[in-house]
Amino acid sequence: MFGMPQGSELIIILLVVLIIFGPTKLPQLGRSIGSAITEFKDGLKKKDEENPTGDASNSPSAKV
């Protein structure tokens, strides 16, 4: 019943997005989403470099 949109549902969603944002805003929107994802991944890598052993004893959630 509820799952990933397929076929015609996906086309309708893409058309609605195109109508809302317009063809000139879509490349800017894609770039901003891409840069946000890149920054998020870089933040995760930086966090892993700070705690390479995976030891959670220093994390706030471990001090419960």
C-alpha positions as CSV (number, residue, x, y, z in Angstrom):
1,M,0.0,0.0,0.0
2,F,2.6,2.6,1.1
3,G,6.0,2.2,-0.4
4,M,8.3,3.6,-2.9
5,P,6.6,5.5,-5.7
6,Q,6.7,3.7,-9.0
7,G,6.0,4.5,-12.7
8,S,3.3,7.0,-13.1
9,E,3.4,8.1,-9.5
10,L,7.0,9.1,-9.8
11,I,6.3,11.0,-13.1
12,I,3.5,12.9,-11.4
13,I,5.7,13.8,-8.4
14,L,8.5,15.1,-10.7
15,L,6.0,17.2,-12.7
16,V,4.7,18.8,-9.5
17,V,8.2,19.6,-8.4
18,L,9.0,21.1,-11.8
19,I,5.8,23.2,-11.6
20,I,6.6,24.4,-8.1
21,F,10.3,25.2,-8.5
22,G,10.4,25.9,-12.2
23,P,13.1,24.8,-14.7
24,T,15.5,27.6,-13.7
25,K,15.5,26.8,-10.0
26,L,16.0,23.0,-10.3
27,P,19.8,23.1,-11.1
28,Q,20.3,25.4,-8.1
29,L,18.2,23.2,-5.9
30,G,20.2,20.1,-7.0
31,R,23.5,21.9,-6.4
32,S,22.5,23.0,-2.9
33,I,21.3,19.5,-2.0
34,G,24.5,18.0,-3.3
35,S,26.7,20.3,-1.4
36,A,24.6,19.7,1.8
37,I,25.1,15.9,1.4
38,T,28.8,16.4,0.8
39,E,29.2,18.5,3.9
40,F,27.2,15.9,5.9
41,K,29.5,13.1,4.7
42,D,32.6,15.2,5.5
43,G,31.3,15.8,9.0
44,L,30.8,12.1,9.5
45,K,34.3,11.3,8.2
46,K,35.7,14.0,10.5
47,K,33.9,12.5,13.5
48,D,35.2,9.0,12.6
49,E,38.8,10.4,12.4
50,E,38.4,11.9,15.9
51,N,37.2,8.5,17.3
52,P,38.8,5.9,15.1
53,T,38.4,3.0,17.5
54,G,34.7,3.2,17.6
55,D,34.8,3.4,21.4
56,A,31.5,4.9,22.6
57,S,32.7,5.5,26.1
58,N,33.4,9.2,25.4
59,S,30.0,9.8,23.8
60,P,27.3,11.6,25.8
61,S,24.8,8.8,25.3
62,A,27.2,6.3,27.0
63,K,27.2,8.3,30.2
64,V,23.6,7.4,31.1
